[in-house]
Every structure is written in structure tokens, then in C-alpha cells.
Amino acid sequence: MPVLNRIADFAEEMKGWRHHLHQHPELEFECHQTAAFIQDRLREMGVDEIHPGIAKTGIVAIINGQGDGPTIGLRADMDALPIVEATGADYASTVPGKMHACGHDGHVTMLLGAAKYLCETRRFAGRVALLFQPAEEDGGGGQVMVQEGVMDRFNVTEVYGIHNAPGLPFGHFHTNPGPLMASVDTAFVYITGRGGHGATPHECVDPVVAVVAMVQAVQTIIPRNVYALDEAVISVTQIHTGTASNIIPEEAMFCATIRCFNPEVRKLLKKRIYEIVEGHAMAFNCTARIDYDWGYPATVNHPDQAHFAGLVAAEVSGEGAVLTDAPREMGSEDFSYMLEARPGAYLFLGTGPGAGLHHPAYDFNDEAAPIGASFFARLVERALPLAAK
């Protein structure tokens, strides 16, 4: 595995960074300690500029190369999850109820490793913008950074990111030249009837039968309204109602996650959910309210940048370890906002066997960090080559 030699030299230091971050997880936009740690490391490395406080706790750091050229953006998300850790690691979370269960500690480590190498070597023309982003898991920190103008302010021309992938073979890269991850929306549906005694349902307006009918009808949207080759998912994930065995409740609710790749399909799914809920509410003599959270858009790679990223990945891991026509998946990512703002690509980096993402026993594989750092570093050197002398 041709990890860059200099990055291999400080792999143990990278492991120490990652373990520190793992012990101190922070949620959403409240990544204050994480940001402080990152800035301390960046100062030690000698980056040229550090711009904190973007999207509250996000950071943009600039490394200048030798001579003029465009600016390549490299992104790492920083936030953790509200999960009780069950890894048993000696560097386990010290914060009750919070842990890095998605490997963002590893993502930060990979980008810091690339930064250290690039600061030392500067074998590129142009600039690198290191984008350390909060609130990927919840809050859309990627969107906020874009809205706060990071792409224009720092003249970013292309942007790239990596996500670790437990279950994929170690050191393998997966990507594709188009939609890679789905959009995600959430529907919260609240139904109000008239409660009463279970022995006299004729005196009540029962929201239980209404919610059951709505959920069943919503499940017909994909097979009966969406073209079979337009992948989409609606999963009802919560139903809540009732307090006792002999009481018809006043209220019921259900929640659904809605995912697809096509913007027109996305609009259709929302439209049909509203039609079904409103129609069933009328049929069952209830009232219904929908809170529809229009979430992250689909993560869509740009073909030229995805092709280029695949070539760089093959330099690091070998051609046989890079899949450039990987199947798209129904998970979602707010890196999508950065790809809407600039050309770029997103890749998965396999970390081998282990617990899956968002699992209490998940732990990032430290051996993968030098591979990700080497990918970022080589990408910069290939995208911003020095002029021949």
C-alpha cells in the first residue's frame, strides 16, 4: 500500500490525534474543543492562514503552494453522535452519552495528516483550503459554510471529501461519476381526533385507525407513483399514540424518512404524502398537520472530478482497489451542498471488518488514516502541479 513515506513516518502521531478527538466528542455546531485542538495542530504545522468561527465552530485553513494557481478545497466533518459508547477502548469517550460513532474523528485526522505533509513539502502551485466542518450529523453545517460564503471568500475552485466505510475492504476506494448518496427528507404527521372510552367508539373520532390507514397508504407511493428505475425509499420509523388499554386517544402521530436521487421524484414524494394524509384525515373525520423537514439534497459527484479522484486513489491503493462505478446508496451527506456550490467528488474509503456506522461498538480503524491523508495530499499535488523547470 503506497502510503506516502513522510505520512507513514508520523502515522503514530496521527493515531494520537484521533484518540484525543475520540475521547472528547462534541455534537452539531458545539465543536468548541475540537476546533481548538485542530487550530493548535494547524499552528504547529505552519499553515499560512487560519479562519475560525465559520458556521459557529468551523474552520478554514489555507496552505499556500509555490506560485500562483487555483484553490482546492478538502473537507472533513468534526461532529459526533448522541450515542453511549460500547467499544471498550482505552481511549473511549469521556463524555457521557456522546461518541464518535461515524468516524469523523478519523476524517479530521486524515485531513490534519495531509495538512502536515503539504505544509512541509509544498510541492504544488496554488492553494489548499482545509474545510473543517461542524454539524454534518444534524444541522447541515455544510450548507451553513456555503451560505456564509466560504467558496467565494477563499476562491475554492474544486472540493473533495472522504467518508470511511466499515465493511468495505481495507484501503479500497468507492465512488461514481454521478449521484452517490440520496437526498433525505422527514415527515412528522400529527393526527387529532376526539378521545373517549374504548367501549363507545361511536362517540369518538379515532386517530388510531386513521394513522394505521395513512401508514399503509404511504407505503404504496413508491410502487405505484415512482418509476421503477428511479430508486426511492419511504420508511415509517415511528408511530406514537395511546395511554391505556381502554381509552381511545385524542392524538396520534407517525414519522417517515424519505430518500431518493431525482429532484423531481423528491417533489412528487412530498406531494403524495400530503395528498394521502389530507385525504385520509378527511375520510376518518380527523384533522392532520404535517411538519415536513426538507433535508439534505442528493450527493452528486461531478464526472470529471470523480474520474480524477479515482485516478489519484489508484495511485495510493492500486487500480484493483478502486471502484469508480460504485452503486449509489440511500444514506445522505451534507457534503452535497458543497458539491452544489463547486465541482468536486466524494469517495468512500474502506476500513475493513467492524461494527457499522452509528453503532455503539463502532471505532474508526487508525490504519486507514494514513491512506486517506495520502489520497488528499496526492490529489493536491496532481491537481496543482508545479511548472516544469
DRENDO-633387 format. One record per residue (C-alpha): residue number from 0; x, y, z. Coordinates in Angstrom, 1 decimal, always signed. Example, Ala and Ser with C-alpha at 12.3 -4.5 7.8 and 13.67 -1.06 7.14 Angstrom:
<pt 0 <+12.3 -4.5 +7.8>>;
<pt 1 <+13.7 -1.1 +7.1>>;
This chain:
<pt 0 <+0.0 +0.0 +0.0>>;
<pt 1 <+1.9 +3.1 -1.2>>;
<pt 2 <+1.2 +5.5 +1.6>>;
<pt 3 <+3.4 +8.5 +1.2>>;
<pt 4 <+6.6 +7.8 +3.2>>;
<pt 5 <+6.5 +11.1 +5.1>>;
<pt 6 <+2.9 +10.5 +6.2>>;
<pt 7 <+3.9 +6.9 +7.2>>;
<pt 8 <+6.6 +8.5 +9.4>>;
<pt 9 <+4.1 +10.4 +11.5>>;
<pt 10 <+1.3 +7.8 +11.5>>;
<pt 11 <+1.7 +7.2 +15.3>>;
<pt 12 <+1.3 +11.0 +15.8>>;
<pt 13 <-1.9 +10.8 +13.7>>;
<pt 14 <-3.2 +8.0 +15.9>>;
<pt 15 <-2.7 +10.1 +19.0>>;
<pt 16 <-4.7 +13.0 +17.4>>;
<pt 17 <-7.5 +10.6 +16.6>>;
<pt 18 <-7.6 +9.1 +20.1>>;
<pt 19 <-7.7 +12.5 +21.7>>;
<pt 20 <-10.6 +13.6 +19.4>>;
<pt 21 <-12.4 +10.3 +20.1>>;
<pt 22 <-12.2 +10.9 +23.9>>;
<pt 23 <-13.7 +14.4 +23.5>>;
<pt 24 <-16.8 +14.2 +21.2>>;
<pt 25 <-19.0 +17.2 +20.6>>;
<pt 26 <-22.3 +17.5 +18.8>>;
<pt 27 <-23.6 +19.6 +16.0>>;
<pt 28 <-22.3 +23.2 +16.0>>;
<pt 29 <-20.9 +22.9 +19.5>>;
<pt 30 <-17.5 +21.6 +18.5>>;
<pt 31 <-15.5 +24.2 +20.5>>;
<pt 32 <-12.8 +21.8 +22.0>>;
<pt 33 <-12.5 +20.0 +18.7>>;
<pt 34 <-11.9 +23.3 +16.9>>;
<pt 35 <-9.4 +24.5 +19.4>>;
<pt 36 <-7.5 +21.2 +19.1>>;
<pt 37 <-7.5 +21.5 +15.3>>;
<pt 38 <-6.2 +25.0 +15.4>>;
<pt 39 <-3.4 +24.1 +17.8>>;
<pt 40 <-2.2 +21.4 +15.4>>;
<pt 41 <-2.5 +23.7 +12.4>>;
<pt 42 <-0.4 +26.4 +14.1>>;
<pt 43 <+2.2 +23.8 +14.9>>;
<pt 44 <+2.3 +22.7 +11.3>>;
<pt 45 <+2.7 +26.2 +10.0>>;
<pt 46 <-0.4 +26.7 +7.8>>;
<pt 47 <-0.5 +30.2 +6.3>>;
<pt 48 <-4.0 +31.3 +7.4>>;
<pt 49 <-6.5 +30.1 +10.0>>;
<pt 50 <-10.1 +31.4 +9.8>>;
<pt 51 <-12.2 +30.1 +12.8>>;
<pt 52 <-15.8 +30.7 +13.7>>;
<pt 53 <-17.3 +29.8 +10.3>>;
<pt 54 <-20.7 +28.1 +10.8>>;
<pt 55 <-20.0 +28.8 +14.5>>;
<pt 56 <-17.2 +26.3 +15.2>>;
<pt 57 <-16.0 +25.5 +11.7>>;
<pt 58 <-12.5 +26.4 +10.4>>;
<pt 59 <-11.0 +27.2 +7.0>>;
<pt 60 <-7.2 +27.0 +6.9>>;
<pt 61 <-5.1 +27.9 +3.9>>;
<pt 62 <-1.8 +26.4 +2.8>>;
<pt 63 <+0.0 +28.3 +0.0>>;
<pt 64 <+2.0 +26.4 -2.6>>;
<pt 65 <+4.8 +27.6 -4.7>>;
<pt 66 <+3.4 +30.1 -7.1>>;
<pt 67 <+0.0 +31.1 -8.4>>;
<pt 68 <-2.8 +28.6 -9.1>>;
<pt 69 <-6.3 +27.7 -8.2>>;
<pt 70 <-7.6 +26.7 -4.7>>;
<pt 71 <-8.6 +23.1 -4.0>>;
<pt 72 <-10.9 +22.5 -1.1>>;
<pt 73 <-10.6 +19.5 +1.1>>;
<pt 74 <-13.3 +18.8 +3.7>>;
<pt 75 <-13.5 +16.9 +7.0>>;
<pt 76 <-16.6 +16.9 +9.3>>;
<pt 77 <-15.9 +17.2 +13.0>>;
<pt 78 <-19.1 +16.4 +15.0>>;
<pt 79 <-20.0 +13.2 +17.0>>;
<pt 80 <-23.3 +11.5 +17.8>>;
<pt 81 <-25.6 +11.3 +20.9>>;
<pt 82 <-24.8 +7.6 +21.4>>;
<pt 83 <-23.5 +5.8 +24.5>>;
<pt 84 <-20.1 +4.2 +23.5>>;
<pt 85 <-19.6 +0.4 +23.8>>;
<pt 86 <-16.2 -0.1 +22.3>>;
<pt 87 <-14.3 -0.8 +25.5>>;
<pt 88 <-11.3 +1.1 +24.0>>;
<pt 89 <-8.9 +2.7 +26.5>>;
<pt 90 <-9.4 +5.9 +24.6>>;
<pt 91 <-13.2 +5.7 +24.8>>;
<pt 92 <-15.4 +8.8 +25.0>>;
<pt 93 <-15.1 +10.7 +28.3>>;
<pt 94 <-18.4 +12.5 +27.6>>;
<pt 95 <-21.5 +10.5 +28.8>>;
<pt 96 <-23.9 +9.9 +26.0>>;
<pt 97 <-21.7 +11.1 +23.2>>;
<pt 98 <-19.3 +9.3 +20.9>>;
<pt 99 <-17.6 +9.4 +17.6>>;
<pt 100 <-19.8 +6.6 +16.1>>;
<pt 101 <-19.4 +7.8 +12.5>>;
<pt 102 <-15.6 +8.2 +12.2>>;
<pt 103 <-15.5 +12.0 +12.0>>;
<pt 104 <-12.5 +11.8 +14.4>>;
<pt 105 <-10.8 +9.8 +11.7>>;
<pt 106 <-11.8 +12.3 +9.0>>;
<pt 107 <-10.3 +15.2 +10.9>>;
<pt 108 <-7.2 +13.1 +11.5>>;
<pt 109 <-6.8 +12.3 +7.7>>;
<pt 110 <-7.1 +16.0 +6.8>>;
<pt 111 <-4.7 +17.0 +9.5>>;
<pt 112 <-2.2 +14.4 +8.3>>;
<pt 113 <-2.5 +15.8 +4.7>>;
<pt 114 <-2.1 +19.3 +6.1>>;
<pt 115 <+1.2 +18.4 +7.9>>;
<pt 116 <+2.6 +16.8 +4.8>>;
<pt 117 <+1.6 +19.7 +2.5>>;
<pt 118 <+2.9 +22.3 +4.9>>;
<pt 119 <+6.3 +20.5 +4.9>>;
<pt 120 <+6.6 +19.8 +1.2>>;
<pt 121 <+4.5 +22.5 -0.6>>;
<pt 122 <+5.1 +20.6 -3.9>>;
<pt 123 <+2.1 +22.3 -5.6>>;
<pt 124 <+1.2 +25.6 -7.3>>;
<pt 125 <-1.8 +27.4 -5.9>>;
<pt 126 <-3.6 +27.0 -2.6>>;
<pt 127 <-5.3 +24.4 -0.4>>;
<pt 128 <-8.3 +25.3 +1.6>>;
<pt 129 <-8.8 +22.9 +4.5>>;
<pt 130 <-12.5 +22.9 +5.4>>;
<pt 131 <-13.2 +21.6 +8.9>>;
<pt 132 <-17.0 +21.4 +9.2>>;
<pt 133 <-19.3 +21.0 +12.2>>;
<pt 134 <-22.9 +19.6 +12.3>>;
<pt 135 <-22.9 +17.1 +9.5>>;
<pt 136 <-25.0 +14.6 +11.5>>;
<pt 137 <-27.6 +17.2 +12.3>>;
<pt 138 <-27.9 +20.8 +11.4>>;
<pt 139 <-26.4 +20.9 +7.9>>;
<pt 140 <-23.1 +22.6 +8.7>>;
<pt 141 <-22.0 +22.1 +5.1>>;
<pt 142 <-24.9 +24.2 +4.0>>;
<pt 143 <-24.2 +26.9 +6.6>>;
<pt 144 <-20.5 +27.1 +5.5>>;
<pt 145 <-21.6 +27.5 +1.9>>;
<pt 146 <-24.2 +30.1 +2.9>>;
<pt 147 <-21.5 +32.0 +4.8>>;
<pt 148 <-19.5 +32.3 +1.6>>;
<pt 149 <-16.5 +30.0 +2.1>>;
<pt 150 <-16.4 +29.0 -1.6>>;
<pt 151 <-16.3 +32.6 -2.8>>;
<pt 152 <-14.3 +34.1 +0.1>>;
<pt 153 <-11.5 +31.6 -0.4>>;
<pt 154 <-11.8 +31.2 -4.2>>;
<pt 155 <-12.3 +27.5 -4.0>>;
<pt 156 <-12.5 +26.0 -7.5>>;
<pt 157 <-13.0 +22.3 -6.7>>;
<pt 158 <-13.9 +20.4 -3.5>>;
<pt 159 <-13.3 +16.9 -2.3>>;
<pt 160 <-14.2 +14.7 +0.7>>;
<pt 161 <-13.9 +11.2 +2.0>>;
<pt 162 <-16.0 +9.1 +4.3>>;
<pt 163 <-14.8 +6.0 +6.0>>;
<pt 164 <-16.7 +2.8 +5.2>>;
<pt 165 <-16.6 -0.2 +7.6>>;
<pt 166 <-17.4 -3.4 +5.7>>;
<pt 167 <-15.6 -2.3 +2.5>>;
<pt 168 <-12.2 -4.0 +2.0>>;
<pt 169 <-9.5 -2.2 +3.9>>;
<pt 170 <-7.8 +0.5 +1.8>>;
<pt 171 <-10.3 +0.3 -1.1>>;
<pt 172 <-12.0 +3.4 -2.5>>;
<pt 173 <-15.5 +3.5 -3.9>>;
<pt 174 <-17.0 +6.4 -5.9>>;
<pt 175 <-19.0 +7.1 -9.0>>;
<pt 176 <-19.4 +9.9 -11.5>>;
<pt 177 <-23.0 +11.0 -10.5>>;
<pt 178 <-25.4 +10.6 -7.7>>;
<pt 179 <-23.6 +8.7 -4.9>>;
<pt 180 <-25.9 +9.3 -1.9>>;
<pt 181 <-29.6 +10.1 -1.6>>;
<pt 182 <-31.5 +13.2 -0.5>>;
<pt 183 <-33.2 +12.9 +2.9>>;
<pt 184 <-36.4 +14.5 +4.0>>;
<pt 185 <-38.5 +13.8 +7.1>>;
<pt 186 <-42.3 +13.9 +7.5>>;
<pt 187 <-43.8 +14.3 +11.0>>;
<pt 188 <-47.5 +13.8 +10.8>>;
<pt 189 <-49.8 +14.7 +13.7>>;
<pt 190 <-53.4 +13.5 +13.8>>;
<pt 191 <-56.1 +14.8 +16.1>>;
<pt 192 <-59.4 +13.1 +16.7>>;
<pt 193 <-61.8 +13.0 +19.7>>;
<pt 194 <-60.8 +10.7 +22.5>>;
<pt 195 <-63.1 +8.7 +24.7>>;
<pt 196 <-63.8 +5.3 +26.2>>;
<pt 197 <-62.9 +2.3 +24.2>>;
<pt 198 <-66.3 +0.8 +24.9>>;
<pt 199 <-68.1 +3.6 +23.0>>;
<pt 200 <-66.1 +4.2 +19.8>>;
<pt 201 <-69.2 +5.7 +18.1>>;
<pt 202 <-68.9 +8.7 +20.4>>;
<pt 203 <-65.2 +9.2 +19.4>>;
<pt 204 <-63.2 +10.1 +16.4>>;
<pt 205 <-60.4 +7.5 +16.5>>;
<pt 206 <-57.0 +8.7 +15.4>>;
<pt 207 <-55.6 +5.2 +15.7>>;
<pt 208 <-57.4 +3.7 +12.7>>;
<pt 209 <-56.6 +6.9 +10.8>>;
<pt 210 <-52.8 +6.6 +11.5>>;
<pt 211 <-52.8 +2.9 +10.6>>;
<pt 212 <-54.6 +3.7 +7.3>>;
<pt 213 <-52.2 +6.6 +6.5>>;
<pt 214 <-49.1 +4.5 +7.1>>;
<pt 215 <-50.4 +1.7 +4.9>>;
<pt 216 <-51.3 +4.1 +2.1>>;
<pt 217 <-48.0 +5.9 +2.3>>;
<pt 218 <-46.2 +2.6 +1.6>>;
<pt 219 <-48.0 +2.5 -1.8>>;
<pt 220 <-46.3 +5.7 -3.0>>;
<pt 221 <-43.1 +4.1 -4.2>>;
<pt 222 <-44.5 +1.1 -6.1>>;
<pt 223 <-47.5 +3.0 -7.6>>;
<pt 224 <-46.3 +6.5 -8.2>>;
<pt 225 <-42.5 +6.3 -8.8>>;
<pt 226 <-41.0 +4.9 -12.0>>;
<pt 227 <-39.3 +1.6 -11.1>>;
<pt 228 <-35.9 +2.6 -12.2>>;
<pt 229 <-35.9 +5.8 -10.1>>;
<pt 230 <-34.7 +4.5 -6.7>>;
<pt 231 <-36.6 +5.9 -3.7>>;
<pt 232 <-37.4 +4.8 -0.2>>;
<pt 233 <-40.0 +5.8 +2.3>>;
<pt 234 <-39.6 +4.2 +5.7>>;
<pt 235 <-42.1 +4.9 +8.5>>;
<pt 236 <-39.9 +4.8 +11.6>>;
<pt 237 <-42.2 +5.9 +14.4>>;
<pt 238 <-45.8 +5.6 +15.4>>;
<pt 239 <-47.0 +7.0 +18.8>>;
<pt 240 <-50.4 +7.0 +20.3>>;
<pt 241 <-52.5 +6.0 +23.3>>;
<pt 242 <-52.0 +5.8 +27.0>>;
<pt 243 <-54.3 +2.9 +28.2>>;
<pt 244 <-55.9 -0.3 +27.0>>;
<pt 245 <-59.5 +1.0 +27.3>>;
<pt 246 <-59.1 +4.6 +26.1>>;
<pt 247 <-59.3 +5.8 +22.5>>;
<pt 248 <-56.7 +8.6 +22.4>>;
<pt 249 <-57.2 +12.1 +21.2>>;
<pt 250 <-54.0 +12.2 +19.1>>;
<pt 251 <-51.7 +10.0 +17.1>>;
<pt 252 <-48.5 +10.7 +15.1>>;
<pt 253 <-46.1 +9.0 +12.7>>;
<pt 254 <-42.8 +9.9 +11.3>>;
<pt 255 <-41.2 +8.8 +8.0>>;
<pt 256 <-37.8 +9.2 +6.3>>;
<pt 257 <-38.0 +9.9 +2.6>>;
<pt 258 <-35.0 +9.3 +0.3>>;
<pt 259 <-34.3 +9.5 -3.4>>;
<pt 260 <-31.8 +10.9 -6.0>>;
<pt 261 <-34.0 +12.7 -8.6>>;
<pt 262 <-35.2 +16.2 -7.6>>;
<pt 263 <-38.5 +15.7 -9.5>>;
<pt 264 <-39.1 +12.4 -7.6>>;
<pt 265 <-38.3 +14.3 -4.4>>;
<pt 266 <-41.1 +16.8 -5.1>>;
<pt 267 <-43.5 +14.0 -6.1>>;
<pt 268 <-42.9 +12.1 -2.8>>;
<pt 269 <-43.7 +15.2 -0.8>>;
<pt 270 <-46.8 +15.9 -2.8>>;
<pt 271 <-48.2 +12.4 -2.5>>;
<pt 272 <-47.6 +12.3 +1.3>>;
<pt 273 <-49.6 +15.5 +1.7>>;
<pt 274 <-52.4 +14.2 -0.5>>;
<pt 275 <-52.6 +10.9 +1.3>>;
<pt 276 <-52.5 +12.4 +4.8>>;
<pt 277 <-55.0 +15.1 +4.0>>;
<pt 278 <-57.4 +12.7 +2.2>>;
<pt 279 <-57.3 +10.1 +4.9>>;
<pt 280 <-57.8 +12.8 +7.6>>;
<pt 281 <-61.0 +13.9 +5.8>>;
<pt 282 <-62.1 +10.3 +5.3>>;
<pt 283 <-61.7 +9.5 +9.0>>;
<pt 284 <-63.1 +12.8 +10.2>>;
<pt 285 <-59.8 +13.8 +11.8>>;
<pt 286 <-57.5 +16.8 +11.4>>;
<pt 287 <-53.9 +16.4 +10.4>>;
<pt 288 <-50.8 +18.6 +10.5>>;
<pt 289 <-47.6 +17.8 +8.6>>;
<pt 290 <-44.2 +19.1 +9.6>>;
<pt 291 <-42.1 +18.4 +6.5>>;
<pt 292 <-38.4 +18.8 +7.0>>;
<pt 293 <-36.8 +19.4 +3.6>>;
<pt 294 <-33.3 +18.0 +4.4>>;
<pt 295 <-30.0 +17.4 +2.6>>;
<pt 296 <-30.1 +17.1 -1.2>>;
<pt 297 <-28.6 +14.2 -3.0>>;
<pt 298 <-24.8 +14.0 -3.0>>;
<pt 299 <-23.9 +14.2 -6.7>>;
<pt 300 <-20.4 +13.9 -7.9>>;
<pt 301 <-19.2 +15.8 -10.9>>;
<pt 302 <-18.0 +13.3 -13.6>>;
<pt 303 <-14.6 +14.9 -14.4>>;
<pt 304 <-13.6 +15.3 -10.8>>;
<pt 305 <-14.8 +11.8 -9.9>>;
<pt 306 <-12.7 +10.4 -12.7>>;
<pt 307 <-9.7 +12.4 -11.5>>;
<pt 308 <-10.2 +11.4 -7.9>>;
<pt 309 <-10.4 +7.7 -9.0>>;
<pt 310 <-7.0 +8.0 -10.7>>;
<pt 311 <-5.5 +9.6 -7.6>>;
<pt 312 <-7.0 +6.8 -5.4>>;
<pt 313 <-5.5 +4.2 -7.7>>;
<pt 314 <-2.0 +5.8 -7.2>>;
<pt 315 <-2.5 +5.3 -3.4>>;
<pt 316 <-4.2 +2.0 -3.2>>;
<pt 317 <-3.7 +0.4 -6.7>>;
<pt 318 <-6.1 +0.1 -9.6>>;
<pt 319 <-7.6 -3.1 -8.3>>;
<pt 320 <-8.6 -1.4 -5.1>>;
<pt 321 <-10.6 +1.4 -6.7>>;
<pt 322 <-14.2 +1.1 -7.9>>;
<pt 323 <-15.3 +4.1 -9.9>>;
<pt 324 <-18.8 +2.9 -10.8>>;
<pt 325 <-19.9 +2.0 -7.3>>;
<pt 326 <-23.6 +1.7 -6.7>>;
<pt 327 <-25.3 +4.7 -5.1>>;
<pt 328 <-26.7 +4.3 -1.6>>;
<pt 329 <-29.6 +5.7 +0.3>>;
<pt 330 <-27.6 +7.3 +3.1>>;
<pt 331 <-27.3 +11.1 +3.0>>;
<pt 332 <-24.5 +13.6 +3.4>>;
<pt 333 <-24.4 +17.4 +3.7>>;
<pt 334 <-21.2 +17.5 +1.6>>;
<pt 335 <-24.0 +17.6 -1.1>>;
<pt 336 <-24.2 +21.4 -0.5>>;
<pt 337 <-20.6 +21.9 -1.3>>;
<pt 338 <-20.9 +19.8 -4.5>>;
<pt 339 <-23.9 +22.0 -5.5>>;
<pt 340 <-21.6 +25.1 -5.0>>;
<pt 341 <-18.5 +23.7 -6.7>>;
<pt 342 <-17.3 +20.8 -8.9>>;
<pt 343 <-15.9 +18.0 -6.9>>;
<pt 344 <-16.2 +14.4 -5.7>>;
<pt 345 <-16.9 +12.4 -2.7>>;
<pt 346 <-15.4 +8.9 -2.0>>;
<pt 347 <-15.7 +6.1 +0.4>>;
<pt 348 <-12.6 +4.6 +2.0>>;
<pt 349 <-12.9 +1.0 +3.2>>;
<pt 350 <-11.8 +0.4 +6.7>>;
<pt 351 <-12.3 -3.4 +6.8>>;
<pt 352 <-14.4 -5.5 +9.1>>;
<pt 353 <-16.0 -4.0 +12.2>>;
<pt 354 <-19.2 -2.5 +13.6>>;
<pt 355 <-21.2 -0.3 +11.3>>;
<pt 356 <-21.5 +3.4 +11.3>>;
<pt 357 <-23.7 +4.8 +14.1>>;
<pt 358 <-23.3 +1.6 +16.2>>;
<pt 359 <-22.3 +1.9 +19.8>>;
<pt 360 <-19.4 -0.5 +19.2>>;
<pt 361 <-18.1 +1.3 +16.1>>;
<pt 362 <-14.5 +2.6 +16.1>>;
<pt 363 <-12.5 +4.1 +13.3>>;
<pt 364 <-9.6 +2.0 +12.0>>;
<pt 365 <-6.5 +4.0 +12.7>>;
<pt 366 <-4.6 +2.2 +10.0>>;
<pt 367 <-6.8 +3.8 +7.4>>;
<pt 368 <-5.9 +7.4 +8.4>>;
<pt 369 <-2.5 +7.5 +6.5>>;
<pt 370 <-4.2 +6.2 +3.4>>;
<pt 371 <-6.8 +9.0 +3.5>>;
<pt 372 <-4.1 +11.6 +4.2>>;
<pt 373 <-2.0 +10.3 +1.3>>;
<pt 374 <-5.1 +10.5 -1.0>>;
<pt 375 <-5.7 +14.1 -0.1>>;
<pt 376 <-2.0 +15.0 -0.4>>;
<pt 377 <-1.6 +13.3 -3.8>>;
<pt 378 <-4.8 +14.8 -5.1>>;
<pt 379 <-3.4 +18.3 -4.4>>;
<pt 380 <-0.1 +17.6 -6.0>>;
<pt 381 <-1.8 +16.1 -9.1>>;
<pt 382 <-4.4 +18.9 -9.4>>;
<pt 383 <-2.0 +21.7 -8.8>>;
<pt 384 <+1.3 +20.6 -10.4>>;
<pt 385 <+4.4 +22.7 -10.2>>;
<pt 386 <+5.6 +24.0 -13.5>>;
<pt 387 <+8.4 +22.0 -15.1>>;
<pt 388 <+11.9 +23.6 -14.8>>;
